[in-house]
């Protein structure tokens, strides 16, 4: 069994529950409270700032130029693509970019981004790939799942689904999986665990 498939298998219960989370279901059918979506956008924006730093650090740890370039591209796409979408969403809520950047991270956001940054600062490239893979893989899978059920009439939720269900975003997760699979045979049993 491929290493990423093993990782997926041991966490399958979490993956299944993600698609049934009330937030995800509400986004998919358009019933999600706009205030909850606003809070999510603010927190996700703060997350993306730190996420871009993780990709920048990954570029410095990449074992070859092709990986270095790809991590740099992930960093640029996060800063210029995903964050631009978030700013446009937030503008619809009357939130300025300055207000976004001044927002305080929730404990969960701070904990998750703190973990990712610690992995990027202390771990190797395999650990970094393993740390960021659930986000890239999970967002694409959730968005594709929601799209398969039919897009909601609410344009903000529709745009979120369309962005993360797009082949470009899925390609990031596939690349990370392929990179981690390529590194897996060289990992010790302890590193794999």
SULJOSUL-V761500 format. One line per field, one symbol per residue. ss: DSSP state (H for helix, E for strand, C for the rest). A space follows every 50 residues. Layout:
# SULJOSUL-V761500
ss=???
This chain:
# SULJOSUL-V761500
ss=CCHHHHHHHHCHHHHHHHHHCHHHHHHHHCCCCHHHHHHHHHHHHHHHHH HHHHHHHHHHHCCCHHHHHHHHHHHHHHHHHHHHHHHHHHHHCCCCHHHH HHCCCCHHHHHHHHHHHHHHHHCCHHHHHHHHHHHHHHHHHHHHHHHHCC CCCCHHHHHHHHHHHCHHHHHHHHHHHHHHHHHHCCCCHHHHC
